[in-house]
Amino acid sequence: MEITQDIRYAGVNDHNIDLFEGQYTVENGMAYNSYVILDEKTVVMDTVDTNFLEEWMQNLRQILGTRTPDYLVVQHMEPDHSANISAFLEVYPDAVIVSSAPAFNMMKQFFGTDYADRRLVVKEGDTLSLGVHTLQFIGAPMVHWPEVIVTYDRHDKVLFSADGFGKFGALDVEEDWACEARRYYFGIVGKFGMQVQNLLKKASALDIQIICPLHGPVLKDNLEYYVNLYQIWSSYSVESEGVMIAYTSVYGNTKAAALLLADKLKAKGCPKVVVADLAREDMAECMEDAFRYGKLVLATTTYNTDMFPFMREFINELIGHNYQNRTVALIENGSWAPLAAKAMRTRLETCKDITFAEHTVQIRSALNDESIAQIEALAEELCCG
């Protein structure tokens, strides 16, 4: 794939993977992106997952022809991008590795060597002239590993964004960008919103016409759309007005309460209501919706004087990814000693800028007139507040 006159795509699609990073379901596979810049000096941008060495090397051979690469730029040391450094250098022993100092330390850990005899250490603001093209290196620590750099090609105005602006899904499958990019962002990068904000500030000073991420499609059109979403996500702002209801239920009574609340919210004109069964739905999808909408309702049973395990897992995931700046409402069910609301609130009070709804719903085993009235009051508060 030709990205510009001098930049080619050399990446691969993975349809064999079932769980990305051992936890995220990827029904449409993954793309591991690598790029080649052809100039007086030739650069390969990142490698790919170890299972695709031969396909990637074939791509490189087709692009390079009789050339040999002068540089391998390593922006990120996660193995889906760096696993083939050693294999690459066996084929191209004269190539120089360009990366950050922390990345070379990681190479020592992964490969037993830091390539001291063939490396160029770069930091924020350093440049590398290839002829017509000049690469400018930008530090991006903790987006989402500490060694990360991104690279700006001043000539073609291309930002090689590492894991930034990435998404789940192989490139030979068409799907909505925002849905899988959002799930990817909050799962992979979401904890580090401040660091993403810092990178966006640096990027705003550049004239960027194309974004080349390490996962997902090359972005060429309507870049303001993608950048705006990253501004929203990384600042933990509300992307869409609406309510997410996340529940766990043992015998169906807490589920009935969650569904009743959803019906009442819709009847009152709430713009969007999403309901998720935490025991059965993909946790990353649930977390994505919790960050997308401005209001979250958590409904669960008291279990072992705490909350049901799937709810505890969900709240732990939210806290671990810096959940903040939202309104949270609580529904608890308990036959003799309801404690789930207290347990949920205690955990979520550790989050920044969480506003708890005035009304908390308490169910004693099953819905009755009193708890239905509480749900009515909560629906009114969430719709009008």
C-alpha positions, 0 to 999 in steps of 0.5 A: 500500500502506498501511503505517500510517494515515498512511504509504503505500508509493510504490515500484516493482518492477524486472524489467528489471534483470539485474545489481544494482550491475553484479555481483549477479544478481537473477533476481527483480528489485529493489524500489526503495522510497519512502514518503510520510508524510501529516500537517500537513506531508507528507514523501516518503522517498527517490526511486527508480531513474531508469528508473522516474520516471514510475511513481514520480511516478504513485504519488506523485500517487495518494497525495498527491491535492491535497496537495503535499509539504513535504519530500523526505528523502534518506537515501542518495545511491546513484542507485537511491534518489536519481536523481530528486531533480532531477525531483521538485523540478521538479514540486514546486519548494517542497519542501525537501530534508532530508539530511545534510551529506555527502549535499548534497556528493554532490548537487553531484557528481551534479546540479551543485548542492547545493540551498542555497536549499531544503535542511535539513541534519540530523545525529544527534539532530535532529528534524523535526515534521510535526504528529502525527508527529515524525521523528528522524534517526540517523547511519548512516555507512558503512551502506554509504555515508558520508552515510547517515542513517536516520529514526525516526517517533516516532508510528508507531514506524517505522524507515526503515532505508535499505539496512539490512534490505534484500534482493534481489528485487521485492515482487511475487515471494514468496521466502524473506527470509533467503536473499536478505537474507543475500546482499544483506547480505554483498555490499552491506553486509558489509564494514562490520560494526562500523558496522552494530553501531553502528547496531543499538545506536542502534536498540535504544534505540527502540521499533520496530514496523515497519521500512521498508527501501529494498529488500525488503519492509516488516517488521512481524511478528517483528522480533526474527528480523530483528534477530537475523540482523543481529546475527549477520551484523554481528558475523561470528558463525556463523549455522549449524553446517556446512561449506562446500567451495569448489573449482576443478578443471581435469580433475576430480581436485580436484573428486573430492577435494572430493566425497569430503570432502563424502561423508565429512563427511555420513557422520560426521554433519556437520549441513550440507555445502555444495559449490560449484564456484567457476568455475560458481556465482554468486560472491555465493552462494558468499560468502554460504555462506562467511559463513553456516557456521563452517567453510570448505574451499578446494580448488584446483590450483596454477596459475602457481605460485599458485592457480587464478584463480577461487579467487583471486577468491573469496579476494579477495572474502572478504578484501574483505568482512572475512571472519573468525572461521572455521575454514579447511581447505586442499586443494591439487593439484599435479602437480610443485610444489604451491604452492596451499595456501601461497598460500591460507594467505598470503592468508587470514592477513591475515584476523582470527581465522582458525583453520587446520585441522591437516590439509592435503590434498595431491594429486599429480595424482589421488587415491591411498591417501595423499591419501584418508587425508589427506581422512579425517583432515581429515573427522574433524577438521572433524566432531569439532573 
